[in-house]
């Protein structure tokens, strides 16, 4: 664990760019709406439950989570002699991102977990991926809003993000994998494998020769 007596400990999230214009010890005024605050509390409660379930309980309310529109990136962990805070970009609070029908990990959820990784577990940025077997891809169903309706597609990835601490974050990821990313964060999956990923039924390994066309809509009834 790093020396907590450091005058400044800043780790910046790089989902949408690493740098912002805030002085390193400044914490902005919280502009969270009541709705924003409820969303944050819901995410934090769920992550606390998962941490407790996997034997690493934390009080995630000891560092305030503040909403700001002054960040260049999506989020930031600030630990300093003057202020401790997790900063979240106001732009993350969109109905599209938080729509529960998507059954995907929301950007807000992944950013908060990422910053918790910095502020509570002292994790640095780390790009780590699980490669698909040669000639194969990971495939999963993806639900997208097209105009005023939903359409479902198969999406595929050759390399699956194995940690929420990557600089590019995680996107278009089935909601059931929240526990996968929490387990990795606390060290239960130090080196996630293909087997760790494929235990989640939403993800499968498909031959590149037989992979379904991700441009053709499929039924949404089971999503």
N, C-alpha and C positions, 0 to 999 in steps of 0.2 A: 504494500500500500504506500502511496506517495506521502511525503511529509506534509501534513496538513498545516504546518506553520508557514508555508510559502505565502508571500504577500499576495500574489495573484496566481490563480489557477484558472485559466480560460481554455475551454475546448469549444470550438465552433462547429456547428453542423454544416455539412457541405451539400445537402440535397439540391439546393438552388443557388449555391455559391457560398464560399467559406467566409468571406469578409463582409463586415458592415461598418458603418460610420460611428458607432457608439464608442466613446472612451471606455477602456476596459473595466473601470470600476463603477461606471454609471449603470443604474437600473432605472428603466423608464417607468412612467406612470402606467398602472394596469388599466387597460381599456376594455377588459372582458365584459361582455354583456351578461345578463343573467343566464341566457341560453348557453353562451360560451362556457361559463363557469360550471354549469350542470354537465356539459359534455366532458370537461376536464375531470371533474369529480368522478364521473362514470368510468372514464379510462383509467384513472389512478386506482380506483377501487378494484377494477378487474385485474390490473397488474399486481396489486398487493395480494389479491387472492391467489393468483398463479405463483407468485414468489413464495407465499406461505405453503402452498400445496407441494412445491418442489423443495421445501426445506430451507428456504433462504428468506425468512420474513424481514420486511423493512417497513418502517414508518415513512411513507413517501410524502408526508405532509410537513416534514421538518424543513424542507426547502420550498418556498412559495413558487408557484407556477404563474407567471404573469403574461398577459397578452399585449402585444405591441405591434404597431405598424411601422416601426423604425428599423426593422431588421432587413438586411439584404437576403439572408438565408431563411430557412424555415424555422430554425430554432437555435438556441445557444444555452450552454451551461456556464454560469458565472459563479465562481467560488473565490472570494477575495476577503481581505481583512475588513473591508467596509460593507460588502453586500454578498449575500448568497441568493441565487435565484435561477430558475429555469425560465427562459424567455421563449415564447411561442409566437410565430407570425400570425397576425389577424387573418391573413388570406387563407389560412387552413380551414377556417370555419365556413364551409360552403355546404349547402344542402346536397349537392351532388356527391361530395366526398363522404358525407355522413349518412347517406341513404342506406338504411339497414337491409334493403332488398338486394344490395350488391353482393352481400355475403363475402366481402373481401376485407382485408385489413385496411382500414382507412389511413390516409396520409397523417392525420392528426395522431392516431394511435401509434404509428411507427415512429413519428418524430418525438413524441413524449417518451416512448421506451428508449429511443436513442439517447435522449438527453439524461434520462435516469441512468443509463449506462455510464455516461460521463460523470455525473454529479454524485452518484451513490456507489458505483462500482469502479470508478476511476479507469474506465475503459477508454482507450484511444481509438481513433479511426482505424478500421481494419477491413480491407477488401478480401473477402473469403467466399469462394464459390464451390458448389458441388457440380462436377461435370457429368453430363449424361454419357452413358456407354457409347463408344464410337458407333456411328451409324444410327443413333437413336436421339430422341429429344424427350424432355419432360413435357407432358401434356395435361391440361386441365381446362375445365369449363370457365368461361368468363362472361359476365353479364354487363352489357353496356347500354347506356341510355342514348337512343338515336332519335333526335327531335323530341317528340312527346311520348315515345313508346320505348320499350325495352326489347333488345335483341340479344340473343346468346350466341357465342362463338366458342370454338376451341382455341385456346392460346397455347403457345409452346415456347420453351426456353431450352437452349443448349447448355447454359450454365445457370444454375439456380443460386441466388444469393443465400449464403449460409449464415449470415449474421445481419442484425439490424444496425451494426456499427459501421457498415460500409459507407464510403463517401457518397455513393449514389443512392443509398437507401434501399428500400424494397418497394416494389409497386406491382399492382395486378397480382395479388397473392391471396389464395383462399384463406378465409377467416379462421379455419380450424388450425392453421399453422401458427397462431399466436403462441401456443404453448411451446412449439419448436423454438421460436426466437427467444422466449424467456429462458428456456433451458440452456440455450447457447450462451446467453448473456451472463448467467451465473456460473458457467463452467461445467455444466452437466454434459454438454456436447462440445468438448474442446475442439474436436475435429469431426464435424458432422459428415456423415457418409450418405451414400445413395440409399442405403437400407433405412437410415433414420428418416429420410424424407419420404420414402415410398410407403411407410406405415400409415400415412394419411391417405385415405381412400380417394380424396379429390385429385390426387396427383398420380399419374401413371407414366410408365416409360413406353414410348411408342417408336417403332421403326420409322426412320425418315421416309422410307418407301411407302408406308401405309398411313402416315400421319394425316389426320383430317385437315382439310383446307380451312385455314383460319379466317377466310373471307366469306365463307358460306354460313349464313345463320342456321342455328339449330333450335330445337324447342327449349323453352324456358320453364316448363312446368315443374321440373324437379330442382330448380335452383331457388 
